[in-house]
Amino acid sequence: MGSVRARAAAGATVVVALALIAAGTAVLLVLSGNLQHQARLEAQVAAREVATQIATGTPYDKLDLPDGDEHPVVVAAEDGRVRAVGEDVRAVDGKRVGAAQGAGSAAPPAGEDDEDDADDDRALKPGEVDDDVRYRDGTADVDGTVADYRFAVVEAKDTRGEQATVRAGAALAPEQDAVGSVRDAMLLGLPLLLVVVAGVTWLVTRRALRPVEGIRGEMAAITASTDLSRRVPVPSSKDEIGRLARTTNETLAALESAVERQRRFVADASHELRSPIASLRTQLEVGVAHPELLDVPGAVEDTVRLQRLAADLLLLARLDAGERPGGARVDLAAMVREESSQRVADRVPVRTGELASAEVAGSRGQLGRVLGNLLDNAQRHAVASVRVAVVREGEWAVLRVEDDGPGVPESERERIFERFVRLDDARARDDGGAGLGLAIARDVAVRHGGSLAVRTGSVFELRLPVA
């Protein structure tokens, strides 16, 4: 039962078995009920035919009684004496009956009737047959053979005013034989049908799950080989398994892209760290050998560059790990005023435009880092002007940073947000940095539910949902 095929086959077999048992039981009950009703009707017809003969004045010894094998009949007087008995009928309910009119043995007691069509309180008139019919099950000995019968009991009065009780039976053997035959057929056919159901379910499930096994095998091979460029086979069917295969391939593609991006990130970070570390080591080694030649400002500059790069890499690692920005309220206009007032040593003064009141939810430190990176980028490319503005556009707060520099070529407006990317005119580290500022700014914007993009050549626009 460890496989899906086995569980599916077992489940289908159990469900079909329960359904067939319930249906078979219902069929047997309906069949038995119908056959018993038929026996009851036959017994009633036979009893009424004899009662009608009595009511019309036919002498008891001249009664036309049915064959005892089919419908055993006993006619008894009001005092219990047997007045007429069907051919070959020897006993009813184990009590022997006689056939001589007026001198036979007593008729067997009617007993407790299991069904009454109506109350039997009305007195019959001569020549009348009672409308009420009583029924009960019993046995009859016909020519030495004892069998089960369903008896109908009808009262009648002859033309002389003598009341007689007619008891006629209908054999229950056909009903028992029919029910037994159907039951035996069901008991024989049920196991065979369940075997067929289990086998068909097993085969169908195996065929349906064959693509899943192919997907599993390919995934195991990919895991063992670490080759994320491989893809699982996609079946031609448009069902759930086909969608599973396509989704798996999309996941593999995203994983491959993430791993490749991580590899490039590690390689670029190593490259960016190697140069300032090598420069700092060289200066320190020279300073040890020749203290008078130690370039302290250069060493400090390289250390600061290393510190900033380490901070950027740490922030990117936290963002990649899914760090949530928090839900503090941040007033963008107040943040712009504070940041602008602290940048007194910038090459180009920062001017502020419209500063509409707009609060957003997020991290004050991360959003401040975004604004600082955008201003640093504008300072790097501006000629004589850097301008910052905050406006409201419906449910969005928009922060714009604009400079009067040459702008970003349209073909580069998305690439500049990639990590460690610097445009050709900003390749020098003194001018272009490590190429992480804009990448960090966009990642933070996305984590805050917003976006960062270049709207025109030199206008960077940060859009965040209003808190």
N, C-alpha and C positions, 0 to 999 in steps of 0.2 A: 504493500500500500504506500510505498515511498514515492511512487511516480504519479504524475497527473493522469496518465492514461489509466492506471489501475484504479485510482479514486473515481475518475469519471465513469469507468465501466461499472464499478461497484455501485456508485450512486444511481446510475441509470437503471441497473438491474433491480435494486431495491425499490425504486419508485414504480417501475413497471410491475414488479411483483405485488406491491401493495394495491396498485390500481386494478390488476387482474383479479386479485383475491376479492376486493370489494365488488367489482363488476360481476364476478362469478357467483358470489353470495347473493347478490341482488337478482341475478338470472334464476338461480335455483329457487329463491323465495317466490319470485313471480310465477315460475313454472309450476311449483308445488301448489301455490294458491289457485292458479287457473284450473289445474287438474282436479283439485279438491272441490272447487266450485262446480266443475263439470259432473263429478260423481254425485254431488249433492243434488244437482238438477236432474240427473238420471233417476236417482232414488225417488225424488219428489214426483216425477212423471209416472214412474211405475206404481207408486202408492196411490196416486190420484186415479189412475186408470182402474185399479181394483176397487177403490172406494166408490167410484162412479158406478161400476157394475152392481155393487151392493145396494147403492141408493136407488137404482132403477129396478130393484126387485129380483135380480138374478140369484137363484138359490146358491148357497155356499158350495154345494158339491158340483155346481155347474160353472163356477167362476173360471174365467180364462186367465190363468196365472202365468206369468213369464217363466222362462227357463230358470231353474234354480242356480245354475252355474253363473248366469249373468246377474240376475236380480232375485235373490232369495226373499220370499214373501211369507209372512205369517199373519193370519187373520184371527183375532181373538174376540170373544164375546165380552160383554161388560163385566161378567163375573170372572173373567180370566181364562175360560175354557177356549181351547184352540178350535176354531171352526173350519179353517182351511189352511193348508201348508203348500208351498211351492214344491215342484217335483224335485225329488232327491234331497230335500232339506231335512236334515236329521236333528240338528241342534242349533240354538242361537245363544251366544254368550255362554257356551258350555252347558246349557240346559236343554235336554232333549224335548222335542215337540212331537205331538201326535197329529194325525191327519184326518181322523174320523169326525164327522160333523156331530156335535153335541156330546161326544163321549171321549174326546181326546184328552191328552194331558194338558196341564195348565201352561199357558204361554209364559215366556220369560218376562220378568218385570221390565217395564219401559225404562226404569232408572231415571237419573237426573238428565234431562235434556240439556245439551250445551247451547242450543239456540232456540228461541221462540219468536215466531213472527208476530204474535200478539197474545193477549190474555185469553185463556180458554174458559171463560165464565159463561158464555152464551149457550143456552140449551138448544140442541139441534132438533129440527122437525123431521118427521118421517120423509124419506126420500131426499135428504139433504146431506151434503158433504161439507165438513168444516173447512173454512178458509185457512185456518191456522195449520201450520206444518211445524213439527218439531224434529230436530236432528240430533243424532248422537253417533259416535263411532263404536263399533263392536266387532265380534267375530261370528262366523257361521260355519257349520259343518255341512257341506254339500257333498253327498256321496262319498263320505269318508275323508274329504279334504277340508281342512280348516284354514280359513283366510280372513283377512281384515276387510270390513265393509263399512260404508257410511250409510246409516239407516235414516229413512224419513218416516215419521209417524203421523198418520192422518185418521181423524175420527169421521165416521159416517153412520147414518141410520137408514135401515131398510124400510120398505113400504109398510111393514108391520109394526114399526116403531122400535125394533131392537137395535141397540147401538153396538157397533163393532169398531175395533181398532185395527187398522191396516199398518203393518210394519214392513216396508220394502227396503232392500239394500242395494247399493251399487258398489262393485269391487274397487278397493283401493290399490290393488296390485299393479294396474297399469300406471297409476301415478307414481307409486314407489319405484317401479322398474324404470320409468322415464327419468325420474329425478336421479336414480342411481346411475343410469347410463350417462347422463350429462355430467354428473359429478366425476365419474371415472374418467370420462374423456378430458375433463378439465385437469384432473390430477395427472394424467399422462401428458397432456399437451403443455401444461404450465412450465415444467422444467425444461422441455425442449425450447419453448419460446424464450425463456429467460437466458438459455445458453446462446441462442441466436442474438438476442438483444445485447448481451455482454460482448459477444464477438464483434458484432457490427460497431458497437460503441468504441471498443478497443481499436479497431482498424481505422474508423473515421477520426478518432482523437489522435491516433498516431500520425495519420496523414496530415491533419490540421496542424499538429505541433512540430512536424518535420522542419519547417522554416525556423522555428524557435531554436531547435537544436543547432541549426546552421549558424544562427546569430550567436548562440552561446559559444560554439566552437571557435568562431572567428574572434569573439571578444577575448576568449582565453588565449588565443594565439597573439593577439595584439598586446595583451598584458605581459605575456612571456617575452615578446620581442621588443616591447617599448616603442614600436613603430606606430606612431599616432597618425601617419598618413594613410594607413589601411582603413577600409570601410567594410561593414558587414553586408552580406547579400540582401538585396531588397526583393521580396517576391512580387510577382506581377499582380497578385490579388489586391483589391482595394479595401481589405478588411482591417481588423485591429492589429494583426501581425504585420501587415504591410506598413501601417502607421508606426508601429513600434520600431521597425527596422529604420524607417526614415528619421524618426526622432533620435534613435541611437546614433545614426550617422551625423545628424546635426550636433549632437552632444560631443561626438568625437572631433568634429570640426572645430567647435568652440574650445574644447580642451587642447587641441593641437595649437590653435591660435594663442591661447593663454600661455601654454608652455613655451612657445616660440617667443612670445612677447617677454616672458620672464627671462629667457635665455639672453635675448638682446639687452634687457635691462641690466642683467648681471654683467654682461660684457661691456656695455657702455659705462656702467658705474665703475668697473675696474679700470677702464681706460681713463675716465675722468679723475679717478683718485691717484692713478699712477704718476701723472705729471707733477701735481703739487707736492706729493710725498717725495718724489725723486728730487725736486728742486729744493725742498726744505732740508732733506738729508745732505745734499751737496753743500748747501750754505753752512749747515752745522759742522760738517767735516772740515770745510775750509776754515771756519771759525776756530775749531780746535787746533788746527795746524798753524793758522795765522790769525790770531785774534784781531789784529788791526784791519783785516780784510772782511770781517763779519758784516754782512748786510742785514742789520737788525730790522729795518723797515720792510725789506723784502721777505724776511722770515715771518714777520708778523702778518704781512699780506697773504702769504701762502697758508698760514695757520687759520686766518679768518676764512679764506676760501674753503679750506678743508672743513671748518666748522659749519659753514653754510651748506656745503654739499652734504655733509652727514645729516644735518637737520632735514634737508629736502628728502633725502633717501629714507630717513626714518618716517617722515610724514607720508610719503608714498606707500611705504610698507604698511602703515596703519590703515590707509585708505583701501589698499588692496585686500587687507584682512577683513574689511567690512565694518570698520569703526563707524558708529552712528554719530551724527553731528550733535545730538541733543535737541532739546526743545525750548531753549531760552529765547526770549524776545530780544531782537537786535534792531535798533533804529539805524537804518542805513545813512540817513542824513547826519546824525550825530557822529557816526563812525567816520564819515568823510571829513567832517570838520576837525575831529581829533587827529586823524592821520595827516591831513594837510598841514595842520599847525606844527607837527613834529618834524616835517621835512624841510628844515631851514637851510640845510647844506646842499640841496639839489642844484644841479647845474642850471635847470630851467625852473622858474617859480611855477608852482601849481595854483591855478586859478579855479574857483568854484563857480558853477553856473546855478541853475535852479536846483534847490535842495528840498524837494517835497517830503513831508513826513511819511515814512513808509516803514513799518515794522515787519520783520520776517522772523521765522523760527529757525534756530540753528545754533551753531557754535560761534561765539564772538571772536575767538582766536582764529579759527579757520577762515571766516569771512574777512577778517582784517588782513590775513595772509593773502587772500585773493586780491584785495584792493592794493596792497603793497606790491605784489608781483605785477599787476597791471600798470601801476605808476612807474615801477622800475623799468618796465618794457617801454613805456612812453618816453621816459627820460633818456633811454638809450638811443631812441630814433628821432626825438623832437629837434626842431631847429631853434625855435624861440618860444613855443607855447605848448602848455599841457593844461587841459581843462577837464574837470570832473563835474557830473551832474547826476541828480537822482530825480526820477519822475514816476508818477503812477499811471499805469495803463490797465484800467479795469481791476482785475484781481492779481495783477502782477506789479511788482516793484522792479524798476529798471535802473541800473547803474551804468552810466556811460563814461568811458575814459577816452579822450581824443587828443591827438597831438598833430602838429603841423609837419610831420616828417613825410618821407616819400610814400608811406603806406605799404600795405602787404599786397603783393600780386595776387590776383584772383585764384590762380592755380595753386598758390601756397596757403590759402586761408584755412584749410583743414590740416595740412601737414605740420604747421607750426605748433599745433597742440599735442603732437606726439612727443614722447620723451626723448631727451638728448638730441633734439632737432634744432639746428641754428641755420638761418638763411646765410647765403654765400657772403653777404656784406657784413655779417656779424660772426664770423668764424673765430676771430680773436677772442680769447677768454676774457680779456680786459673789457671788451665791449659786449660780447654775446653771452657771457655767463656759461653755465653748464647745459642750458637748454631744458631746464626742468620747471621754470617758473610758470609758463603758460599751461603746461601739462598738469601741474598741481592745481592751478586755478580752475581748469575745467573739471577735474575730478571732484573737487570740493563743490563746485556748482551743481554737478549731477547728484552728488550725495545729499544736497539740500533740496532736491526736487526741481532744480532750475536748469539753466543752460548758459553757455558762454560761447560767443561767436564774434567774428569780424563782420560788421554790417556794411561798412564801406572800407576804403583802403586803410584808414588810420583810426577808425572808431571801433573800440571793443565794447560789447554790450553784454552785461550780466543781468539775466532775468531770473527773479526768484518769486515764488508765490507769497502773497501777503499773508501774514499770520492772522 
